[in-house]
Amino acid sequence: MVLGDDSLDEASQAADTATVSGADNATSAYNMEMMESIVQRLKPEDRHQIRDMISERGRTSGALAIASILFWWLAIHNGGDTLGDTDLPNSMIGDFTFYRLSLIVPGLTLVATILLTMGREKGQSLPSNAGGVLAVLAAFFVLEPVGRALLMGDIDTDDSLVASGRLAILATLIHLATKMQVDSILLEWVRGSMMSMDIDVTPEQENSMESHADEAPPLV
């Protein structure tokens, strides 16, 4: 009985070890595929360029973010009355004022950009689906003033163009800032993974391996 129990325990431990090993291999394969996808899209030449790209994208993201905040502060928060924002009707969806839309549209754009980017990199449909819904909703709010001026005539054409233009500028700045920051975070993850796993997935390493294979002497 003791020998039988020992054998069962050993078999159970072996099965658990095999399960953990299989899960680790699957995780490693998934991470490798994601790393290769990021490298193919952003096209760094080597590890050193990855470090430079992380810094460059982080710096650009910060500059675009502060530019969007300053634009909102000047063109909407302080200059809204001068540009006729009080005469704009509330949104048809949610009954939001233009001032609230100037905060909602950047928020929708930020979340949509993150979901679309992560859905693409991870190969998952649900984040991409949700990101697409939010992107269309943000686009509706941006184009609504112009659409109402053309179809309903309850907004002056010049005021509608100015309103939609400001929302479009805000959405564009936030989209670019978010995209740059997400790319910077992904590149940082790739760099850290390559260092911890002691691998290199950059094109320079692949070209080096191919050149070594080409230089190999023929078999006799």
GINORBEL-V302088 format. One line per field, one symbol per residue. phi: phi as a letter, one per 40 degrees, with the letter a starting at -180 (. if undefined). Layout:
BEGIN
phi=???
END
This chain:
BEGIN
phi=.cccccccccccccccccccccccccccccccccccccccccfccacccdcccccccccccccccccccccccccbccbccccgccccccccbgfcccccccccccccccccccccccccccgbcccccccccccccccccccddccccccbgcbccccccccccccccccccccccccccccccccccccccccccfbabcdccccccccccccccccb
END
